[in-house]
Structures are given as structure tokens and as C-alpha cells.
């Protein structure tokens, strides 16, 4: 969403009033269009709720409805991978958050998931390959 907004000439798409709702609509489209017996998502509507709280934005109708739909339909497993910070943040055009802010954002995620009854499975810091292997081992062999 950020890269697409910046490609359209919007320097800070996250500052747009509809940003959180647009993220939610994209997540729903990806989730409802997914196929296969197991799907792994890098974000859920609860992550977007954490984003809204972190940005101190109101929870709009689209986000509220999607959080409620996910709970009602049991879309997501109750165990959620939480990828722990590496110890630094590399700034990019899309990533302008400081390391301190990133840690606070992670705490907001933890609170949101806990409030909604999810259990966090820690994925410790390390190289991408080691993190991917930890998630794959947790999920078990493909069915």
C-alpha cells in the first residue's frame, strides 16, 4: 500500500485519511481470494487494528467489520506467529519508523492479539532462513 501510494506521488500514504481502511480492503481481498488447505498471511485485520491504534486513528467501519467477520467465521488460527525485531530498523522510503517506534508497534500488536484471544508463537531474531525454518517446523510437513 505504501509503495503503491508513493508510486502515485503520495510521499506519506499512511497519512491519508483512508489508509487504514484501504489496507483492510486489500487484506480482505487477498484472504477471500486465497486457495489451498493452508494459508499463511503476513498480516491480518488485527495487525491493521494495531496499526490504527499505533497511528492514533479511529477504527473505521470497514476495519471493524473485518475484525468481527474474522472472529465470527474463525478465519485465522488462534496461534499467530510473532516475528521478533532484529535489533535495528533500516530506513527506506516506505519504512520511516525508528527502532524505538518499531518496538512500541510490536507491543501494540501483542496487546491487540491478546485482547482478541490469540496465542502468540515467538519467532526469534535471526536470518530469514532460520525464521522460515522455525515457522515451517511449527506448521509441520505439507498435507
C-alpha positions as CSV (number, residue, x, y, z in Angstrom):
1,X,0.0,0.0,0.0
2,X,2.8,2.4,0.8
3,X,4.9,1.6,-2.3
4,X,1.8,1.9,-4.5
5,X,0.9,5.2,-2.9
6,X,4.4,6.6,-3.3
7,X,4.3,5.4,-6.9
8,X,1.2,7.6,-7.4
9,X,3.2,10.5,-6.0
10,X,1.9,10.4,-2.4
11,X,5.0,10.9,-0.2
12,X,3.4,9.6,3.0
13,X,0.4,7.3,2.1
14,X,-0.1,6.3,5.7
15,X,-1.1,9.9,6.5
16,X,-4.0,9.7,4.0
17,X,-7.4,9.5,5.9
18,X,-8.5,6.3,4.1
19,X,-5.1,4.4,4.5
20,X,-6.2,2.0,7.3
21,X,-9.5,1.2,5.5
22,X,-7.6,0.7,2.2
23,X,-5.2,-1.7,3.9
24,X,-8.2,-3.6,5.4
25,X,-9.9,-3.9,2.0
26,X,-6.7,-5.3,0.4
27,X,-6.3,-7.8,3.2
28,X,-9.9,-9.0,2.8
29,X,-9.5,-9.3,-1.0
30,X,-6.3,-11.4,-0.5
31,X,-7.9,-13.6,2.2
32,X,-11.1,-14.3,0.3
33,X,-9.2,-15.0,-2.9
34,X,-6.8,-17.4,-1.4
35,X,-7.0,-21.1,-2.2
36,X,-5.5,-24.2,-0.7
37,X,-5.8,-26.1,2.6
38,X,-3.3,-24.0,4.5
39,X,-2.7,-20.3,4.0
40,X,-0.1,-18.2,5.9
41,X,-0.7,-14.4,5.9
42,X,1.9,-11.9,6.8
43,X,-0.8,-9.6,8.2
44,X,-4.4,-9.9,9.4
45,X,-7.1,-7.4,10.3
46,X,-5.8,-7.5,13.8
47,X,-2.5,-6.1,12.6
48,X,-4.4,-3.4,10.9
49,X,-6.2,-2.7,14.1
50,X,-2.8,-2.4,15.8
51,X,-1.8,0.0,13.0
52,X,-4.9,2.1,13.6
53,X,-4.1,2.3,17.3
54,X,-0.4,3.0,16.8
55,X,-1.3,5.8,14.3
56,X,-4.0,7.0,16.7
57,X,-6.6,6.7,14.0
58,X,-10.2,5.8,14.6
59,X,-11.4,2.3,13.7
60,X,-13.5,2.7,10.6
61,X,-16.5,0.7,9.6
62,X,-14.5,-1.5,7.1
63,X,-11.9,-2.4,9.7
64,X,-14.4,-3.0,12.5
65,X,-16.5,-5.2,10.2
66,X,-13.5,-7.2,9.0
67,X,-12.2,-7.8,12.6
68,X,-15.7,-9.0,13.5
69,X,-16.0,-11.2,10.4
70,X,-12.7,-12.9,11.1
71,X,-13.7,-13.7,14.6
72,X,-17.3,-14.9,13.6
73,X,-16.0,-17.1,10.8
74,X,-12.9,-18.3,12.6
75,X,-10.8,-17.4,9.6
76,X,-7.5,-17.3,11.4
77,X,-5.9,-20.0,13.7
78,X,-5.7,-18.9,17.3
79,X,-1.9,-19.4,17.2
80,X,-0.2,-16.5,15.5
81,X,3.5,-16.1,14.6
82,X,5.1,-13.0,16.0
83,X,8.4,-12.3,14.3
84,X,10.6,-10.6,16.8
85,X,12.7,-7.5,16.0
86,X,16.2,-8.0,14.7
87,X,17.6,-5.2,16.8
88,X,17.6,-2.5,14.2
89,X,15.5,-0.9,11.5
90,X,16.9,0.0,8.1
91,X,15.1,3.1,6.9
92,X,13.6,3.1,3.4
93,X,11.2,5.4,1.5
94,X,8.4,3.2,2.9
95,X,9.9,2.5,6.3
96,X,10.5,5.6,8.3
97,X,9.8,4.2,11.7
98,X,12.6,4.4,14.3
99,X,13.7,1.2,16.2
100,X,12.1,2.6,19.4
101,X,8.8,3.1,17.5
102,X,9.1,-0.3,16.0
103,X,9.3,-1.9,19.4
104,X,6.2,0.1,20.6
105,X,4.4,-1.0,17.4
106,X,5.3,-4.7,18.3
107,X,3.9,-4.2,21.8
108,X,0.6,-2.8,20.4
109,X,0.4,-5.9,18.2
110,X,0.9,-8.1,21.2
111,X,-1.9,-6.3,23.2
112,X,-4.3,-6.4,20.3
113,X,-3.9,-10.1,19.7
114,X,-4.1,-10.9,23.4
115,X,-7.3,-8.9,23.7
116,X,-8.8,-11.0,21.0
117,X,-7.9,-14.3,22.5
118,X,-4.9,-15.3,20.3
119,X,-1.8,-17.1,21.4
120,X,1.5,-15.7,20.1
121,X,4.2,-18.0,18.9
122,X,7.5,-16.3,19.1
123,X,9.8,-16.4,16.0
124,X,13.1,-15.3,17.4
125,X,15.5,-12.9,15.7
126,X,17.8,-14.4,13.2
127,X,18.5,-14.8,9.5
128,X,15.4,-15.1,7.2
129,X,16.2,-18.8,6.5
130,X,16.3,-19.7,10.2
131,X,13.0,-17.9,10.8
132,X,11.3,-19.6,7.8
133,X,12.6,-22.9,9.0
134,X,11.2,-22.3,12.5
135,X,7.8,-21.5,11.1
136,X,7.9,-24.5,8.7
137,X,8.9,-26.8,11.6
138,X,6.0,-25.4,13.7
139,X,3.5,-26.0,10.9
140,X,4.7,-29.5,10.2
141,X,5.0,-31.3,6.9
142,X,2.8,-30.2,4.0
143,X,-0.5,-32.1,3.7
